[in-house]
């Protein structure tokens, strides 16, 4: 195999570092500011990267967030596979991640977020739910069920993360599994 083919198969470390710096900057900013108050310029300044470099990789800040959510979806899917014996195995990892990134998620899915951001996060969860429901017959009810469950999960997690006195993670996961299980019976 030629060196050119090997290089094409491997991601460029500089590009990955740049993308990681941009996502890290966005998340750091979201811990302090609502989504609508964070600009591409803010992200670039925080990351120490020029705007032209940002636009080489992303069309707008929503695209940067979508890329981060795509990476999260991959990690949650893997966690779900490790808990395949439980319905909606990704839920525990999702709730853990939300708690670890509480301030960021309050900006993304809580009261401080924008509708576009909530939609992106719901679509991320919806795909995970669809993966879990793959054993059900395909059809409009499959998609409706996945959308219904994803919206419920996201809304419940947003309520939990915004609550002044939150219930323990394990209870949240159990409640979400029980409620989801009732829907797919």
C-alpha positions, 0 to 999 in steps of 0.5 A, a space after each residue: 500500500 502506498 504512503 498516499 493511501 495510508 495517509 488518506 485512511 488516517 485522519 490528519 492529527 492537526 485537523 483532529 486537534 483543531 476540531 477538538 479545540 473548537 469543540 472544547 472551546 464551544 463547550 467551555 463557553 456553553 458552561 457560562 453562556 446561553 447558546 444564543 449568546 455564543 458566537 463563532 468569534 467567541 469560539 475561535 478566540 477561546 480556541 486560539 484559532 482563526 475564523 477562516 480555519 473554523 470555516 474550513 471545517 464548519 459552516 456555522 456553530 450548529 455544525 460544530 455542535 452537530 459534530 460533537 453530538 455525533 461523536 457523543 452518539 457513537 460513544 453512547 451507542 457503544 455504551 448501550 451495546 455493553 449493556 445490551 441485556 437492559 432495555 435502552 442500554 445507552 440511558 445510563 451513559 447518557 445520564 452520566 454524561 449529562 451530569 458530568 457536563 451539567 452546565 453545558 447541558 443546561 445551555 444545550 437542552 435546558 431553558 437557556 438553549 435555542 430550539 435548533 440545539 434542542 432539535 439536534 440533541 433530540 435527533 441524536 437521542 432519537 437515533 439511539 432509540 431507533 437502534 434499540 427499537 430495531 427489532 420492532 417492525 419498520 413502519 410509521 409507528 416505528 419512527 413515531 415511537 422513536 420520536 415520542 420516546 426521544 422527546 420524552 427522554 430529552 425533556 425528562 433529562 432537561 427537567 432533571 438537570 434543571 431541578 434544584 434538588 435532583 434525584 439520583 442518577 440511578 433513579 432517573 435511569 430506572 424511571 426512563 427505562 420503565 416509562 420507555 418500556 411501557 411505550 414499546 410493550 
